[in-house]
Amino acid sequence: MFVHVISPQLFAIFAFATCGGYSGQLRVSVDCINKSDSNLSIAINFAYPFRLNRVEFDVPMCEGRRQERLYLIGDFSSSAEFFVTIAVFSFLYSLLATVVYIFFQNKYSENNRGPLIDFIVTVVFSFMWLVSSSAWAKGLSDVKAATDPDEVVLLMSACKVQTNKCSSVYGPRWSGLNTSAFFAQVFGYLNFVLWAGNIWFVFKETGWHKGGAARYPASSSEKQATAFNQQVYNQGSFDQSGGAFTGTGDFAQSEYSQVGNYGGPISYTNQ
């Protein structure tokens, strides 16, 4: 029972911590013909919840001192926040279930309402973990594509002029992002496995499992058949004095008498 609440708590903490605590940075450079207009280190920072379309940065236009303000492409907050929200609510529900199991076990078991609610919530969380982990996996791949320095360079108008040179200084630290994504996905799917596995244990606490035999009593025909078999067995029981079946013995004696009265076939011989 405690595996049902302790393990999901731990994995839920790891899940929203690895996803919600990430921040990254990329740098690009714009080398104009006029070196005074160049900027060789343009820093672009982004973080959870990955609303990249709100991440702004200024780049030179290589036309005097003019600059243009650009934004990254894409808003991936829905999948990231959905994943973190499921992790947070999973943690809170597991914490509440722990309190109920420890301090209110008698009230939890005295009727079918508590186990039934627990069973339904467990099924819902199992499905939500699977959906949120899959959604965040897709969102993460889109975040990587949108923060690729080679793709960001294409957004700059100065880089469309062949005389200007644009390049990436360095991209985001993919190791940190991959680690965050790896743990987020691992813990996300592990939470799905844990919650799905707990469905059976919670189902055993419900009245659907405990009251299965009570809801199907023996029918009247089965009772009559049982009584008839018991009566036949009593009538055909062994006689303590003779050691033979009484009813069967009478039948055998009557049959033997009839056979004894029969004279058998008549044979004729020549004298």
N, C-alpha and C positions, 0 to 999 in steps of 0.2 A: 504493500500500500504506500509506503514512504517513497519507493522508487517512482511511484506515480506523480509525486509532487516535488521531490528533491532534485532529481535529474533535470526535469524541464526548467526549474529555476536557474540552475547553473548554466545550462546551454542557452537559455534566453538572455542571460546577462552577457555572455560572450557574443551572441548574435548582434544585439543592438550596440554593444560597445565597439566592435570591429567596424561596423558600417557607419555608425553615427560619429565616430571620432576621427575620420580621415580628412586630411587636407593635403592638397598638392600644389605644385607650381611648375610652370614651363616658361622658358625664355626664348625669344627670337631676336634677330638683329636685322636692321635696315641700313644698308650701306649705300648712301646716295653719291652721285657724282661730286656734288659739293659736300665735302667731308664735314663741314660745319653743321649741315642739316641731318647728318646721320645719327642714328641711335643704335648702338651695338648691343644693348642689353635691355630689352623690354620684358619686364616681369609680368606674368599673368597668374594670379592666384585663384584657386577655386577650392571648394570644400563641400561637405554635406550641407544641405540636401541636394546639391548638384543642380541648382537653377542656373545653368550656364548662360542663358540668355540675359541674365542680369549681371554677369561678370564683365566689367568694362575696362578698357585699356586704351591709352593714347599712343599713336604711332605717327612718325613724321611722313609728310607727303612729298618730301624732297622738292618743295617749291618755296624756297625761302625758309621762314620759321613756322610755316603752317603745319598744323597737326590735325589729325582726324581721330574721332573717338569711335571705337569699334566694340562689338560685343561677341562673345562666343555664341555658338549655335546650339540650341536644344535646351529643353527643360525636362530633366529626368528625376524631378523631386517626387513624382507620384509613386513610382516603383520603390524608390529608396525609403520614403516616409511610410509607405504601406508595410514594407518589410520591418522597419523599426517599430511601427505601431503594434504589429502582431507580436513582436518579441516582448514589448513592454506589457501588453495586456496578458500575454501568456505568463509572464513573471508574476504579475499581480494576482492572477487567478490561482496560480500554483501556491503562492504565499497564503491566500485565503483558504485554499483547500487544506494546507498544512495546519492552520489554526483550527479548522473544523474537525479534522481527523484526530487532533491531539486533545482538544478541550470539549468537543461536542460530539463525540463518537456515538454516545447513546441516542441522542436526538437524531443523528444522521441515519442510524440503522433502524429506528423504531417504525418508520413507514417507508413507503416506496418513493416518496417525492424527492428526497435528497439524492439517492443513487440515480434516479431517472434524470434529474437535472445535470448531475455530474456526467452521466453518459452522453447526453446530448451536447454539452459544452465540449467534451473531449473529442467527439466526432467533428464538431465545427472547427476546433483549433487544428486538428489533424489536416483537414482540407485547406484551411487558411495558410498553414505553414508551407504546404506544397505549392499553393498558388503564389504566395509572396516570394518564396525562394526562386521560383521560376521567373517571375516578373523582374526581380532584382538582377538575376543573371543576364537577362536581355538588356536591362537598363545599364548595367555596368559595361557591357561591350559597347554600347552607344556612347557612354561617357569617355571611354578610351579613344574612340574614333573622333569625337568632337574636340578632344584636347591634344590630338596629335599635332605637333608643331608644324609639320608639313602642310596640314590642312588649314591651320591658322594663318600661315603665310599667304595663302590664296585669298584671304579676306582683305588684304591690304592693297589699296590702289597704287601705292608707290612700287609695289612688287610686280605690277603688270607692265611696267616700263623696263625694257630690256637693259637699259644702261644702269639701272639700279640693281643691286645684289641683295637678296633677302635669303636668310638661312635660319636654321634653328640652332640656338646656343646649347640648350639641353631640354629634353622633355621631362614630363613628370616622372617622379621616382616610381616606376612601375613595380619595383619590388615591394614597396610599402602598399601600393594599391592592390597588387596581386595577393599579398598576404592578407590584407583586409578582406578582399573578395573571397579568397580561399576559405578563411575562417568563417566569413559570413555565410557562404554556401554550405560548408561542411556542417556548421552548427544549425543552419536552417533546415537542411535535410535530416540531420540527426534528430532535431526537434519533431519533424514530421514522423520519423520512424518511432520515436518514443511515444508521442501522442497516439499514433495509430496502434501501437502495441498495447497501450493502456486501455484501449476500447474494450478488449476482452475482460480485463480485470475489473473494470467499472461495470461491465455488463453482468458479471457474476454477482454484483451487489444489488442489482435491480430485482424487482418482483418477477420480471419476465423469465429470469433464470431460476430463482428460488421457488416460485410458485408454479412451475411448469407441470409438476406431477399432480399438484392439488387441483389444477384447473381441469384435469381429465380423469374424473372418478370412473370406477367400473360401472358399466351399464347394467340394467336389470336383466338382460338376456344372459350376460356373462355370469351374473350372480346365480340365475336359475341353472345354468349349465354346471356351475361348480357344485351346487346343491345336489343335482342329479347324479353327478359323478361320485359324490360322497355317499349317496344312498346306495348306488350300485355296488360300490366297494364294500359297504357294510353288509349287504345281502349276500355277497359272494365271499364272505370271510371264511376262514377255516373253522371247522367244527373241532372243538378241543377233544371230544371223545373219539370221533371216527377219523379225524384228520383229512376228510375229503369235503369237497363243496357239496352243500346240502342240495341245492337246486340241481346241480349237475348230476349228483348221485341218483336222484329220483328218475331223471331222464334216462340215465344209463341202465337202471334196473328195469324200467318199462320197456326199453328197446330190447334188452336181453330176453325178457319174457316173451315178447313177440317173436323173436328169432327162434327161441326154444320150442314154441308150439308149431313151428313150421316143420313139416315132415321131410322136406327136401325132395329131390327128384326121385321118381319111381323107375327102377331098372327092371327089365324083363329078361329072363334067361330061358333057353330051351332045355327042357328037362328030358 
